[in-house]
């Protein structure tokens, strides 16, 4: 059986283009999800697919980054699929497709996964250098505080928090009333003590 896997990182993004490409490639069943790929354990549909495939099956993805976020992750998953006798086809690898059931496909995927991870690391490094430079110039202050003590909602939440014994409210109820998250209430209450 030929299975497809389509993934985007957020609910606002569309899977349509990936699904169309997978259907053109002959995928009979397509697993879809809208979730960040950073943590494999959060990719429930992907994990369902890995468990359900059997020897002789093929998994098709449109791009390598839809399948794995790091070289280690890609190689580990491909090794798992190899042990099960399952092939992996990546459709868009510079205009060509790669099939990991062939020796050249395994080599190519290893090299390309390494390059993709290197590229992500370089982007992260340049970003950190840019932030450090901006801090030196005094133009980067970090993430702005969402709430200040001028915020009426926060003040009301802290007042209710301080008077929980009298008002009988839980932190969850205070959060619902004031629309201030429980984490913010706890954090700001702790800062004041």
C-alpha angles and dihedrals in degrees: 000000000000113000126190128210121200124180138171125183100237141031091244093062124088127239093195099104093048092046091050092052092047092050090050088054090056102258109167096190123029122197110208133189141165105212138112113271095217095098117041092201090062091056096086097169091048091052091048089053093050091052096045100050119098137195111300095025123121129213116208125198128176097226137010094242090060088059104040139004099207140030090245092051093047095047093045092051093044090051089051090051092047090054089053091047092246123142128217124212121192109196105197112047103141093316095315133084126235126214114198092202088078125071093237089048091054091049093047094048092050092051095043094047088053091050092048092051091046090052092051090049091050092051090050091048093050090048092053091047090051092050092049091050092047090050090053090054090046095239098110115070099165126241110344118243109258095209132035128185087261089068107107093204092054092046091050091048092050091047091052090045092053091049099046093123091059100036096038093220124148121224089250090055091047089051091051092048097047100030088231114131120250090238091056092047092051093044096048093044089052092048090056095052 
